[in-house]
C-alpha cells in the first residue's frame, strides 16, 4: 500500500508569496513556460478574468534548483 500524500497545489498568489513576486510576474513566467503550471478550465470563458492556475508544490523546489546561482 502506497502511503504517499497527494501533491499540494499552490495558487499564483501563494507561489508569488514564496519569492516575493507579484501575481502578474508569476503569470508572465507561466506564459513563457519558465514555471510549470496546471491551467484549469474557466467557469465562464466570456468574462474577462484571469485563468484559474495551480502550481504543483514540487515546482517551487525545481524552480529554485534550476534558477539558483549556487
Number of C-alpha atoms within 10 A of each C-alpha: 3 4 5 6 6 6 9 10 17 18 16 21 17 15 21 17 12 9 11 10 14 14 16 12 12 18 20 13 14 18 12 10 10 13 17 18 20 12 12 10 10 13 9 8 10 7 8 7 9 9 13 13 18 19 20 17 14 13 16 16 11 13 13 12 11 9 10 8 6 6
